[in-house]
């Protein structure tokens, strides 16, 4: 936890909120509808792209579990530890 506190101090800032114009500009650049952009933002970051001063990154257990096999980790051994 100490490491995370050090990172927080190093990157101490409050990110600006995306405006509708920001989202529209990004959607235009990607060639998608604004509604599609807003749907992804809502679902993938729970409505906001940041948690405090850190980007919101959702942990997807099913992908992590699947990728363990790709690096030769015995998933059944890990499951038995819980």
Secondary structure, DSSP 8 states (H G I E B T S, - for coil): -HHHHHHHHHT--------HHHHHHHHHHHT--HHHHHHHHHHHHTT-SEETTEE-----HHHHHHHHHHTT--HHHHHHT-
